């Protein structure tokens, strides 16, 4: 990367305190998070085989997995027939 510059950001005081207690380098952490966000935003969109719509490339490459825990949907559970 190039030359570093000073920027100002507003972060909740408790978050900064916790980050410092854990030994985080806040500048480096923010820089790494921004790099990752930029990389993700620049990823090409892909078309799904099921509906042809444009989706985020990450969600197309990682199928959703049932977590097995109860959610807020009172509908049928995995493996149980619908009533």
C-alpha positions in Angstrom: 0.0 0.0 0.0 0.9 3.6 -0.2 1.6 6.4 2.3 -0.6 6.4 5.4 -2.7 9.4 6.4 -4.5 10.4 9.6 -8.3 10.0 9.6 -10.8 10.6 12.3 -13.5 8.1 13.1 -16.2 8.1 15.8 -16.3 4.9 17.9 -18.3 4.1 21.0 -16.2 4.8 24.1 -16.9 1.3 25.6 -15.9 -0.4 22.3 -12.5 1.5 22.3 -12.0 0.6 26.0 -12.7 -3.1 25.3 -10.5 -3.2 22.3 -7.6 -1.6 24.2 -8.0 -4.1 27.1 -7.8 -6.9 24.6 -4.7 -5.4 23.0 -6.1 -4.6 19.6 -4.2 -2.2 17.4 -7.3 -0.2 16.5 -5.7 1.5 13.4 -4.6 -1.8 12.0 -7.9 -3.5 12.7 -9.8 -0.7 11.0 -7.5 -0.8 8.0 -7.8 -4.6 7.7 -11.6 -4.4 8.0 -11.7 -1.7 5.3 -9.5 -3.8 3.0 -11.9 -6.8 3.4 -15.0 -4.6 2.8 -13.4 -3.2 -0.3 -12.4 -6.6 -1.6 -16.0 -8.0 -1.0 -17.6 -5.0 -2.7 -15.4 -5.5 -5.7 -16.2 -9.2 -6.1 -18.2 -9.8 -9.3 -21.8 -10.6 -8.9 -22.8 -14.1 -10.2 -26.0 -15.5 -11.5 -27.7 -18.4 -9.7 -28.7 -21.6 -11.5 -32.1 -21.6 -9.8 -33.5 -18.2 -10.6 -31.0 -16.4 -12.8 -30.9 -13.4 -10.5 -27.8 -11.6 -9.5 -26.5 -12.5 -6.0 -23.4 -11.8 -4.0 -20.6 -14.2 -5.0 -20.0 -15.2 -1.4 -23.6 -16.4 -0.9 -23.6 -18.3 -4.2 -20.4 -20.2 -3.3 -21.4 -21.1 0.3 -24.7 -23.0 0.6 -26.8 -22.2 3.6 -26.7 -24.9 6.3 -29.5 -25.5 8.8 -28.2 -24.7 12.3 -30.6 -27.1 14.1 -31.6 -24.4 16.6 -35.1 -23.0 17.1 -35.7 -19.8 15.2 -38.5 -17.3 15.3 -40.4 -19.1 12.5 -43.0 -21.4 14.1 -43.3 -23.4 10.9 -42.3 -27.0 10.4 -39.0 -28.2 11.6 -36.3 -29.9 9.5 -37.1 -33.6 9.1 -40.7 -33.2 10.2 -43.6 -33.4 7.8 -45.8 -30.3 7.4 -49.2 -30.5 9.1 
